[in-house]
């Protein structure tokens, strides 16, 4: 049976995956936004939140590990879990397997992505307060932003496009339409025991933590990086 997030009380650990072999942006995690690299900024955001008993950086890259060893516990990731098709779940599982003493009890795990440069320490600490609150009945939690646009999808059986979240013959005002929630990939929260049962970061009753859409950039392409560099100056 899945446990509620608030029942994971033994420790709170951040796992930050930082693969070295990015293909679309070479050495992506070592790129700078402002004065900080993505990987160091992510670690510092976790540290400033004040909620973690341990922060673990998992990387296959000696350069990234050396770049971060003064800020976090460094985990040497295996080659098999460092390919372009490796899942975040496989990285989490490897960290748990390689550091069993840290995960032997009921641990609350935050999977934090360093490609989300505008995540704030307050986002992490506020989500932690929500999880520990008496009203929290969730088994896991994910970050994202509210989205209230009209969505269309290509029909698999024709060349036409189909509306997904409204009826064009009864088009609602945007303010009257139920908003959608978009994962932004900044962080996911789950318990160690639940992860062992499901081998997935998302399971059971799912809670959300809303962030500003402006701060929900996820750096995947070169344009994302360029935009983030520009946006950092605006936000500063």
C-alpha positions in Angstrom: 0.0 0.0 0.0 1.3 3.5 -0.9 2.0 5.8 2.0 1.2 9.5 2.2 4.0 11.9 1.6 3.8 13.4 5.1 4.5 9.9 6.6 8.1 10.0 5.3 9.7 11.6 8.4 13.1 10.1 8.8 15.0 12.4 6.5 14.6 14.5 3.4 17.1 14.1 0.5 17.6 15.9 -2.8 18.8 13.9 -5.8 20.1 16.1 -8.7 20.8 14.2 -11.9 23.5 15.9 -14.1 24.6 13.9 -17.1 27.7 14.9 -18.9 27.0 13.7 -22.4 24.2 16.1 -23.5 23.8 16.0 -27.3 21.8 19.1 -28.2 23.8 21.5 -26.0 27.3 20.3 -25.3 28.2 20.4 -21.6 24.7 21.8 -20.9 24.8 21.4 -17.1 28.0 23.5 -17.0 26.6 26.4 -18.9 26.2 29.6 -17.0 23.0 31.5 -16.3 24.2 34.8 -14.8 27.3 34.0 -12.7 26.5 30.4 -11.9 26.5 27.2 -13.8 23.3 25.3 -13.9 24.5 22.5 -11.7 25.9 24.8 -9.0 22.8 27.0 -9.1 20.6 24.0 -8.5 22.6 22.7 -5.6 22.7 26.2 -4.0 18.9 26.5 -4.5 18.5 23.2 -2.6 20.9 24.4 0.2 19.2 27.7 0.6 15.8 26.1 1.0 16.9 24.7 4.3 14.8 21.5 4.1 17.4 18.9 3.1 19.4 16.6 5.3 21.5 15.6 2.3 21.9 16.8 -1.2 23.2 14.3 -3.7 24.6 15.1 -7.2 24.6 12.1 -9.5 26.8 12.4 -12.6 28.9 10.3 -15.0 31.1 13.3 -15.7 34.3 13.8 -13.7 34.2 17.4 -14.6 30.7 17.9 -13.2 31.6 15.9 -10.1 34.7 17.9 -9.4 32.9 21.1 -10.2 30.3 20.3 -7.5 32.0 18.3 -4.8 32.4 21.3 -2.4 28.6 21.8 -2.4 27.0 18.3 -2.4 27.6 14.6 -1.8 28.8 13.4 -5.2 27.6 10.1 -6.7 29.4 8.5 -9.6 26.8 7.4 -12.0 27.3 4.3 -14.1 27.6 4.4 -17.9 24.5 2.3 -18.4 22.4 5.0 -16.7 24.1 7.9 -18.4 22.9 7.5 -22.0 20.4 9.8 -23.8 17.6 7.2 -23.2 18.3 6.6 -19.5 15.4 7.4 -17.3 15.4 9.6 -14.2 13.9 6.6 -12.4 17.0 4.5 -13.2 19.2 7.2 -11.8 17.2 7.4 -8.6 17.3 3.6 -8.2 21.0 3.5 -8.7 21.6 6.2 -6.1 19.4 4.3 -3.6 21.2 1.1 -4.4 24.7 2.6 -4.1 24.0 4.6 -0.9 21.8 2.1 1.1 22.6 3.6 4.5 21.0 6.9 3.5 17.8 5.3 2.2 17.2 2.5 4.7 14.4 4.3 6.5 11.4 6.3 5.4 13.0 9.0 3.3 11.3 11.9 1.5 13.0 12.3 -1.9 13.1 15.4 -4.0 14.2 14.8 -7.6 15.5 18.3 -8.6 16.4 19.1 -12.2 19.3 21.5 -12.8 17.9 22.4 -16.2 15.2 24.5 -14.4 17.4 27.5 -13.6 14.6 29.7 -12.1 13.5 27.4 -9.4 13.6 29.3 -6.1 14.5 28.1 -2.6 11.1 29.2 -1.5 9.4 26.9 -4.0 11.1 24.0 -2.3 10.5 25.1 1.3 6.8 26.0 0.5 6.2 22.6 -1.1 7.7 21.0 2.0 5.3 22.8 4.3 2.4 21.7 2.1 3.5 18.1 2.3 3.9 18.2 6.1 0.6 20.0 6.6 -2.3 18.1 8.1 -4.3 18.5 4.9 -1.7 16.7 2.7 -3.1 13.4 1.5 -0.9 12.9 -1.5 1.4 10.1 -2.3 3.6 12.2 -4.6 3.9 15.8 -5.8 5.1 17.5 -8.9 5.8 21.1 -9.9 4.4 23.0 -12.9 2.2 25.9 -13.9 -1.4 26.6 -14.8 -2.2 26.8 -18.4 -5.5 28.1 -19.8 -5.1 28.0 -23.6 -7.1 26.2 -26.3 -5.3 23.0 -27.3 -5.5 21.2 -30.7 -4.1 17.8 -31.6 -3.6 16.2 -35.0 -6.1 13.5 -35.8 -4.3 10.1 -36.2 -6.8 9.0 -38.9 -6.8 12.1 -41.1 -5.0 15.3 -41.9 -7.4 17.3 -39.8 -6.8 18.8 -36.3 -9.1 18.2 -33.4 -9.8 20.4 -30.3 -8.7 18.7 -27.1 -10.1 20.8 -24.2 -13.1 22.7 -25.6 -16.0 22.5 -28.0 -15.7 25.1 -30.8 -19.5 25.2 -31.2 -19.8 26.3 -27.6 -16.5 28.2 -27.2 -16.1 29.3 -23.6 -14.4 32.5 -22.4 -10.9 31.7 -21.3 -11.7 32.9 -17.8 -14.6 30.4 -17.6 -12.6 27.4 -18.8 -11.1 25.0 -16.3 -7.3 25.5 -16.4 -4.8 22.7 -17.1 -1.7 22.1 -15.2 1.6 21.6 -17.1 4.6 19.8 -15.6 7.6 22.0 -15.8 10.1 19.4 -14.6 11.7 21.5 -11.9 11.1 19.0 -9.1 9.2 15.9 -8.1 8.6 14.6 -4.5 8.1 11.0 -3.5 8.8 8.6 -0.7 11.5 6.0 -0.8 9.1 3.1 0.1 6.6 4.2 -2.6 9.3 4.4 -5.2 10.4 0.9 -4.4 6.9 -0.3 -4.9 6.2 1.5 -8.1 9.6 2.2 -9.6 8.1 5.5 -10.8 8.4 9.1 -9.4 4.6 9.6 -10.0 2.1 7.3 -8.3 -1.1 7.1 -6.4 -2.7 10.4 -5.4 -0.8 13.2 -7.1 -0.4 16.7 -5.7 0.8 19.7 -7.5 2.9 22.7 -6.6 2.2 25.7 -8.9 5.1 27.9 -10.0 5.0 31.0 -12.2 5.0 30.2 -15.9 7.7 32.7 -16.4 10.0 30.7 -14.1 9.1 27.3 -15.6 11.7 27.3 -18.4 13.3 23.9 -18.9 16.5 24.1 -20.8 16.5 21.4 -23.5 17.4 23.2 -26.8 19.9 26.0 -27.5 17.0 28.5 -27.8 16.0 27.6 -24.2 19.5 28.4 -23.0 19.6 31.7 -24.9 16.2 32.7 -23.6 17.2 31.8 -20.0 20.3 34.0 -20.2 18.1 36.8 -21.4 15.4 36.1 -18.8 17.9 36.0 -15.9 18.8 39.6 -16.6 15.1 40.6 -16.6 14.3 38.7 -13.4 17.4 40.1 -11.7 
